[in-house]
Amino acid sequence: MMGSVVSLSTLLDERRIWRGQPMAVPAAGQPTGFAELDAALPAHGWPEAALSEILVEAEGTGELQLLWPTLKRLSAAGERVVLIGPPHIPFAPAWQAAGISLACLSVIQASGSDALWAAEQCLRSGACGAVLCWPQRANDRVLRRLQVAAETGQTLGFAYRSIEEAINPSPAALRLTIESQPRQLRVLKCRGGLAHANPIPFNLRH
């Protein structure tokens, strides 16, 4: 005796079989200007409207140069770039040589909770193309506020922290380290995919 034929739609409606959901495709990101890094990231660039955490082994390992191609493109489009609480006064000729318009560059000298408040407000405002900050003693709650502010303001957020923070969890959409010996990048976490297993050479002459 032949069994009755049941349509696929009936089985799905009755939840007698499982239908897999399509995998979410990460939204296109902002190109970093470094081809190998773009290739290693699911969005092929900095994640849009999100906080990216850059963990540095030591100052002067190229942490600013890593962002200069992106900041150059943003300033050329008239977007505001804000630095909040940088550890040193920016050397204007170097930024100009990198192609970044000083007219689009703002520096806010602040520290501690004031710097965190300023970073959150700038990210949330929607009036900035990118916000760079150097948060001190930032815990998960603080970083989550910055991440939410970046999403709200549709802004690229970058937080520079010590590489020692790599052992601690973070809500940032992207975490990468800059290592000096040899000079390379390492992706620890990226939204929308698995972290790239291999280190990425980091050529400052790019």
PyMOL commands that set and color helices and strands:
alter all, ss='L'
color gray80, all
select helices_A, chain A and resi 8-13+35-40+68-76+92-97+102-104+112-125+140-153+163-167
alter helices_A, ss='H'
color red, helices_A
select strands_A, chain A and resi 51-56+81-84+105-108+130-133+156-162+174-180+183-190+200-201
alter strands_A, ss='S'
color yellow, strands_A
deselect
rebuild
show_as cartoon
